[in-house]
């Protein structure tokens, strides 16, 4: 107890009225019994010690002790009731011989398991997990669960004639058993990793906890050693960190599903599900369906007429859209190409001006480039009237006689 002062004291005897007395003495020091005129001959109030033989046998003294630590800015205090009964020397005084205040019992102890042998006539006040059997033993009366409650506080009491009794407080400590399996923080882990991640890249961190105090060391592992994912990923048995063991290829395997397990040093375990999505990276070039196209188009084709549709293969097209362009071979920009790959007539054609086109087409995803060649022949249309080669003509009349 910290240094403080013993403050107001209430004293009550079975033959008198209560009265309040003042007592100011440092805690831990000797109290001046003269400051308690009602009972100066019987007690040292600070220590509650008997100083002389009581004159009133059969009486009962009751008082409260108030103690304060004089703290700043707020003092802390407490009040304790004290009852002293004066009995005859011939009267049997109650006693409770208990060897220790700390008792221990295994949480798996079956009902009826003895915890402590008590003197005859003992009674119990406390939680329903314990009781006193017919033989006077303190026994387990209900299933124990250390994870729910690790200690139980009991009051043992023994009473004799005239209501005289003694009490003894004990604490029952419940010893742990390995009865709780380790549990993952979540039942399912969902994560993602880029397909170009380096070997040893961290994919996920598994976390589990075990409420048991014994055998608390946990080990992380694949639920099945034969899981194909065990060749792709590594689960650290101590930390639960999941890393890649090999290079990934989203075009080959876009995602992985596998089950992991955590177990303690005993036989208890639990499992969780892990889903790993492989994120696409633009690591594949586009490829044209044909390296060369031969086409024919009438010269009277109107603007917007589709000449050909270019098709490509690109495993990364979802993450890297492909664009098409006319690189060369079309000086008059008679042709154009849409993002869909449709090559169309952009301006009117004139076979008499240019009959053959060799277009170099390009497809790119922003990183990789693919090329192909379009050979376009413009077909003639009857779009030109006949033209006389001479401006003047000379007519000769021939007679029928000459003809014969």
C-alpha positions as CSV (number, residue, x, y, z in Angstrom):
1,X,0.0,0.0,0.0
2,X,1.3,3.4,-0.9
3,X,1.9,6.1,1.7
4,X,-1.4,7.6,2.8
5,X,-3.6,8.5,5.7
6,X,-6.2,6.5,7.6
7,X,-9.4,8.5,7.6
8,X,-12.8,8.4,9.3
9,X,-13.5,5.2,11.2
10,X,-17.0,3.9,12.1
11,X,-17.3,1.8,15.2
12,X,-20.3,-0.2,16.3
13,X,-20.7,-2.5,19.3
14,X,-23.7,-4.9,19.9
15,X,-24.5,-2.9,23.0
16,X,-24.0,0.6,21.7
17,X,-24.9,3.1,19.0
18,X,-22.6,3.8,16.0
19,X,-20.5,6.8,16.1
20,X,-17.9,8.3,13.7
21,X,-14.4,9.0,14.9
22,X,-11.5,10.8,13.2
23,X,-8.2,9.2,12.8
24,X,-5.3,10.7,10.8
25,X,-2.1,8.7,10.8
26,X,0.2,7.7,8.0
27,X,-0.6,4.2,6.7
28,X,1.9,1.7,7.8
29,X,2.7,3.6,11.0
30,X,1.5,3.2,14.6
31,X,-1.9,4.6,15.2
32,X,-2.6,6.6,18.4
33,X,-5.3,4.6,20.1
34,X,-6.3,7.7,22.1
35,X,-7.8,9.1,19.0
36,X,-10.5,6.4,19.1
37,X,-12.0,6.9,22.6
38,X,-14.7,4.3,22.2
39,X,-12.4,1.3,21.9
40,X,-9.0,2.4,23.0
41,X,-8.4,-0.6,25.2
42,X,-9.2,-3.2,22.7
43,X,-7.8,-2.4,19.2
44,X,-5.0,-0.6,17.4
45,X,-7.2,0.8,14.6
46,X,-4.4,1.1,12.0
47,X,-3.3,-2.5,12.5
48,X,-6.5,-3.9,14.1
49,X,-4.6,-5.6,16.9
50,X,-6.0,-6.7,20.2
51,X,-4.4,-4.7,23.0
52,X,-6.3,-6.0,26.0
53,X,-8.8,-8.6,27.0
54,X,-12.3,-7.6,26.1
55,X,-14.6,-6.9,29.1
56,X,-17.8,-7.8,27.3
57,X,-17.8,-11.5,26.4
58,X,-20.4,-12.4,23.8
59,X,-20.3,-9.0,22.3
60,X,-19.7,-8.2,18.6
61,X,-17.6,-5.3,17.4
62,X,-18.2,-3.9,13.9
63,X,-16.4,-1.0,12.3
64,X,-15.2,0.2,8.9
65,X,-11.7,1.2,8.0
66,X,-11.3,3.9,5.3
67,X,-7.9,4.3,3.7
68,X,-6.8,7.0,1.2
69,X,-3.6,7.4,-0.7
70,X,-3.8,11.3,-0.7
71,X,-3.1,11.2,-4.5
72,X,-3.1,14.3,-6.7
73,X,-5.2,15.6,-8.3
74,X,-7.7,12.8,-7.3
75,X,-7.1,10.6,-4.2
76,X,-8.0,6.9,-4.3
77,X,-9.6,5.3,-1.4
78,X,-11.2,2.1,-0.1
79,X,-13.4,1.0,2.7
80,X,-13.2,-2.4,4.5
81,X,-15.7,-3.7,7.1
82,X,-14.3,-5.4,10.2
83,X,-16.4,-7.6,12.5
84,X,-14.9,-9.0,15.8
85,X,-16.9,-11.4,18.0
86,X,-16.0,-11.9,21.6
87,X,-16.5,-15.5,22.6
88,X,-15.9,-17.6,25.7
89,X,-12.5,-19.4,26.1
90,X,-14.4,-22.6,26.1
91,X,-16.1,-22.0,22.7
92,X,-14.7,-23.8,19.7
93,X,-13.3,-21.3,17.2
94,X,-13.7,-22.0,13.5
95,X,-10.6,-22.9,11.5
96,X,-10.0,-23.9,7.9
97,X,-6.8,-25.5,7.2
98,X,-6.1,-25.1,3.5
99,X,-2.5,-25.6,2.4
100,X,-2.5,-23.1,-0.5
101,X,-4.6,-20.4,-2.1
102,X,-3.7,-21.5,-5.6
103,X,-5.2,-24.7,-7.0
104,X,-4.7,-26.3,-10.4
105,X,-6.8,-28.6,-12.5
106,X,-6.6,-29.8,-16.1
107,X,-9.3,-28.4,-18.4
108,X,-10.0,-31.9,-19.6
109,X,-10.6,-33.2,-16.0
110,X,-13.8,-35.3,-16.0
111,X,-16.7,-34.4,-13.8
112,X,-16.1,-35.4,-10.2
113,X,-12.3,-35.1,-10.4
114,X,-11.0,-34.0,-6.9
115,X,-9.2,-30.7,-6.7
116,X,-8.7,-30.4,-2.9
117,X,-9.6,-32.3,0.2
118,X,-11.5,-30.0,2.7
119,X,-12.1,-30.3,6.4
120,X,-15.5,-31.6,7.4
121,X,-18.3,-29.0,7.5
122,X,-16.8,-26.9,4.8
123,X,-19.1,-25.0,2.4
124,X,-18.4,-23.4,-0.9
125,X,-19.4,-20.1,-2.5
126,X,-18.4,-19.5,-6.1
127,X,-19.0,-20.6,-9.7
128,X,-21.0,-23.7,-10.5
129,X,-18.1,-25.4,-12.2
130,X,-17.0,-26.7,-8.7
131,X,-18.8,-28.3,-5.8
132,X,-18.1,-30.3,-2.6
133,X,-18.9,-34.0,-2.8
134,X,-20.2,-36.3,0.0
135,X,-16.6,-37.1,1.0
136,X,-15.8,-33.4,1.6
137,X,-13.7,-33.0,-1.5
138,X,-13.7,-29.9,-3.8
139,X,-14.5,-31.5,-7.2
140,X,-15.1,-30.5,-10.7
141,X,-18.9,-30.1,-11.2
142,X,-19.1,-28.8,-14.8
143,X,-17.0,-29.0,-18.0
144,X,-14.0,-26.6,-17.9
145,X,-12.8,-24.5,-20.8
146,X,-9.6,-22.6,-20.3
147,X,-10.1,-20.5,-23.5
148,X,-13.4,-19.3,-22.1
149,X,-12.2,-18.8,-18.5
150,X,-8.7,-19.6,-17.2
151,X,-9.2,-18.9,-13.5
152,X,-12.1,-19.4,-11.0
153,X,-12.3,-17.7,-7.6
154,X,-13.9,-19.6,-4.8
155,X,-14.6,-18.9,-1.2
156,X,-14.4,-21.8,1.2
157,X,-16.3,-21.3,4.5
158,X,-16.5,-23.3,7.7
159,X,-19.2,-22.5,10.4
160,X,-19.6,-23.6,14.0
161,X,-22.0,-22.7,16.8
162,X,-23.6,-19.2,17.2
163,X,-23.0,-18.4,13.5
164,X,-19.2,-18.1,14.0
165,X,-17.4,-18.9,10.7
166,X,-14.2,-18.5,8.9
167,X,-13.6,-18.0,5.2
168,X,-10.7,-18.7,2.9
169,X,-10.4,-17.5,-0.7
170,X,-8.8,-19.8,-3.2
171,X,-8.1,-19.5,-6.9
172,X,-8.4,-22.5,-9.2
173,X,-6.2,-22.2,-12.3
174,X,-7.3,-24.3,-15.3
175,X,-4.4,-25.9,-17.1
176,X,-4.5,-25.9,-20.8
177,X,-5.1,-29.0,-23.0
178,X,-4.5,-29.1,-26.8
179,X,-8.2,-29.1,-27.6
180,X,-8.4,-26.2,-30.0
181,X,-7.4,-26.5,-33.6
182,X,-5.4,-23.7,-35.2
183,X,-7.7,-21.5,-37.4
184,X,-7.0,-19.4,-40.4
185,X,-7.9,-15.7,-40.2
186,X,-10.0,-16.2,-43.3
187,X,-11.5,-19.2,-45.0
188,X,-10.5,-18.1,-48.5
189,X,-7.6,-16.1,-49.8
190,X,-8.0,-14.4,-53.2
191,X,-4.9,-12.9,-54.7
192,X,-3.3,-12.0,-58.1
193,X,0.2,-12.0,-59.5
194,X,1.6,-10.8,-62.9
195,X,2.7,-13.5,-65.3
196,X,6.1,-11.9,-65.6
197,X,6.7,-12.0,-61.8
198,X,10.2,-13.2,-60.9
199,X,10.7,-16.5,-59.2
200,X,10.2,-16.2,-55.5
201,X,7.6,-13.4,-55.8
202,X,5.3,-13.2,-52.7
203,X,1.8,-14.2,-53.7
204,X,0.0,-14.3,-50.3
205,X,0.6,-14.4,-46.6
206,X,-1.4,-17.0,-44.7
207,X,-2.3,-16.2,-41.1
208,X,-3.6,-18.6,-38.4
209,X,-3.9,-18.5,-34.6
210,X,-4.3,-21.2,-31.9
211,X,-6.0,-20.4,-28.6
212,X,-4.2,-23.2,-26.8
213,X,-1.2,-22.4,-24.7
214,X,0.4,-25.8,-25.2
215,X,1.6,-27.1,-28.6
216,X,1.0,-23.6,-30.1
217,X,3.6,-23.9,-32.8
218,X,1.8,-24.1,-36.1
219,X,2.9,-25.4,-39.5
220,X,1.6,-24.3,-42.9
221,X,1.5,-26.7,-45.8
222,X,-0.4,-27.9,-48.9
223,X,-3.4,-29.9,-48.0
224,X,-2.2,-32.6,-50.4
225,X,1.4,-33.1,-51.2
226,X,0.4,-34.3,-54.7
227,X,-1.4,-31.0,-55.5
228,X,-0.1,-29.8,-58.9
229,X,0.1,-26.3,-57.5
230,X,2.9,-27.5,-55.2
231,X,5.1,-27.5,-58.2
232,X,4.2,-23.9,-59.0
233,X,4.1,-22.3,-55.5
234,X,6.0,-22.7,-52.3
235,X,4.3,-22.4,-48.8
236,X,6.8,-21.5,-46.1
237,X,5.9,-23.9,-43.2
238,X,6.8,-21.4,-40.5
239,X,5.7,-18.0,-41.8
240,X,2.9,-19.1,-44.1
241,X,4.2,-16.9,-47.0
242,X,3.3,-18.2,-50.4
243,X,5.8,-17.6,-53.2
244,X,6.2,-18.6,-56.8
245,X,8.6,-21.4,-57.7
246,X,8.6,-21.1,-61.5
247,X,7.8,-18.5,-64.1
248,X,4.1,-18.2,-64.9
249,X,2.3,-18.0,-68.2
250,X,-1.3,-16.7,-68.2
251,X,-1.9,-17.9,-71.8
252,X,-1.2,-21.5,-70.5
253,X,-2.8,-21.3,-67.1
254,X,-4.9,-18.2,-66.2
255,X,-5.5,-19.1,-62.6
256,X,-4.7,-21.6,-59.8
257,X,-6.9,-23.1,-57.1
258,X,-5.4,-25.0,-54.2
259,X,-6.1,-25.9,-50.6
260,X,-3.6,-25.2,-47.7
261,X,-3.6,-26.6,-44.2
262,X,-2.3,-25.3,-40.8
263,X,-1.7,-27.8,-38.0
264,X,-0.2,-27.6,-34.5
265,X,2.3,-30.0,-33.0
266,X,-0.5,-32.3,-32.0
267,X,-3.1,-33.8,-34.4
268,X,-5.4,-30.8,-34.8
269,X,-5.6,-28.8,-38.1
270,X,-7.8,-26.7,-40.3
271,X,-7.8,-25.7,-44.0
272,X,-8.3,-22.7,-46.2
273,X,-8.8,-22.2,-50.0
274,X,-6.4,-20.1,-52.1
275,X,-7.2,-18.6,-55.5
276,X,-4.4,-17.0,-57.5
277,X,-5.2,-15.1,-60.7
278,X,-2.4,-14.7,-63.2
279,X,-2.5,-11.2,-64.5
280,X,-1.9,-10.7,-68.2
281,X,1.3,-9.0,-69.5
282,X,1.8,-7.9,-73.1
283,X,4.4,-10.6,-73.9
284,X,2.9,-12.0,-77.1
285,X,3.2,-10.2,-80.6
286,X,0.1,-10.1,-82.9
287,X,0.3,-12.4,-85.9
288,X,-1.7,-11.9,-89.2
289,X,-3.7,-14.8,-90.4
290,X,-2.0,-14.5,-93.8
291,X,1.3,-13.0,-94.7
292,X,0.0,-12.0,-98.2
293,X,-3.4,-11.0,-99.6
294,X,-4.4,-10.8,-103.3
295,X,-7.5,-8.8,-103.9
296,X,-9.6,-7.3,-106.8
297,X,-11.8,-4.3,-106.6
298,X,-13.8,-2.6,-109.4
299,X,-12.7,0.9,-110.1
300,X,-16.3,2.2,-109.7
301,X,-16.4,1.0,-106.1
302,X,-18.0,3.8,-103.9
303,X,-16.2,5.2,-100.8
304,X,-16.7,2.9,-97.8
305,X,-16.6,-0.3,-99.8
306,X,-14.8,-3.0,-97.8
307,X,-12.1,-4.6,-99.8
308,X,-10.8,-7.1,-97.1
309,X,-10.9,-7.9,-93.4
310,X,-7.6,-8.5,-91.8
311,X,-7.5,-11.0,-88.9
312,X,-4.8,-11.4,-86.3
313,X,-4.1,-13.7,-83.4
314,X,-2.9,-12.1,-80.2
315,X,-3.0,-13.9,-76.9
316,X,-2.8,-10.5,-75.1
317,X,-5.5,-8.7,-77.1
318,X,-7.7,-8.3,-74.0
319,X,-5.1,-6.3,-72.2
320,X,-3.3,-4.8,-75.2
321,X,-5.7,-3.7,-78.0
322,X,-4.3,-4.0,-81.5
323,X,-4.4,-1.1,-84.0
324,X,-4.1,-1.4,-87.8
325,X,-2.3,1.1,-90.2
326,X,-1.4,1.5,-93.9
327,X,2.3,1.9,-93.8
328,X,3.1,2.3,-97.6
329,X,2.0,1.6,-101.1
330,X,-0.9,4.0,-101.3
331,X,0.4,7.4,-102.4
332,X,-3.1,8.8,-103.1
333,X,-4.5,7.5,-99.9
334,X,-7.2,5.7,-101.8
335,X,-7.5,3.0,-99.1
336,X,-7.9,3.1,-95.3
337,X,-8.3,0.5,-92.4
338,X,-10.6,0.5,-89.4
339,X,-9.7,-0.7,-85.9
340,X,-11.7,-3.8,-86.7
341,X,-9.3,-4.7,-89.5
342,X,-11.7,-3.8,-92.3
343,X,-9.7,-2.3,-95.3
344,X,-12.1,-0.1,-97.3
345,X,-12.1,2.3,-100.3
346,X,-11.5,5.8,-99.0
347,X,-11.4,7.7,-102.3
348,X,-12.6,7.0,-105.9
349,X,-10.4,4.7,-107.9
350,X,-9.2,5.2,-111.4
351,X,-7.8,2.1,-113.1
352,X,-6.6,4.2,-116.0
353,X,-4.5,6.2,-113.6
354,X,-3.2,3.4,-111.4
355,X,-4.2,-0.3,-111.9
356,X,-2.2,-2.1,-109.2
357,X,-1.6,-1.3,-105.5
358,X,0.8,-3.1,-103.1
359,X,-0.1,-2.0,-99.6
360,X,2.1,-2.8,-96.6
361,X,-0.2,-3.2,-93.6
362,X,0.9,-2.9,-90.0
363,X,-0.7,-4.3,-86.8
364,X,0.7,-3.2,-83.4
365,X,-0.3,-3.7,-79.7
366,X,1.9,-0.8,-78.7
367,X,4.9,-3.0,-78.1
368,X,5.0,-5.6,-80.8
369,X,4.5,-5.1,-84.6
370,X,3.3,-7.4,-87.3
371,X,3.1,-6.8,-91.1
372,X,1.4,-8.2,-94.1
373,X,1.0,-7.2,-97.8
374,X,-2.1,-6.5,-99.7
375,X,-1.9,-6.8,-103.6
376,X,-4.9,-5.0,-105.0
377,X,-5.9,-5.1,-108.7
378,X,-8.3,-2.4,-109.9
379,X,-10.8,-3.9,-112.4
380,X,-11.8,-1.8,-115.4
381,X,-15.3,-0.4,-115.6
382,X,-17.1,1.1,-118.6
383,X,-16.6,4.6,-117.4
384,X,-15.0,6.1,-120.5
385,X,-16.8,7.0,-123.8
386,X,-15.2,6.1,-127.2
387,X,-13.0,8.8,-128.7
388,X,-12.4,9.5,-132.4
389,X,-8.8,9.6,-133.2
390,X,-9.2,12.2,-136.2
391,X,-11.0,15.5,-136.0
392,X,-11.9,15.6,-139.8
393,X,-13.1,12.8,-142.2
394,X,-13.2,12.9,-146.1
395,X,-16.1,11.1,-147.8
396,X,-15.8,9.6,-151.4
397,X,-18.9,8.9,-153.4
398,X,-18.5,5.7,-155.5
399,X,-20.8,5.0,-158.4
400,X,-22.5,1.6,-158.9
401,X,-21.0,1.2,-162.3
402,X,-17.6,1.3,-160.8
403,X,-18.6,-1.1,-158.2
404,X,-19.7,-3.6,-160.8
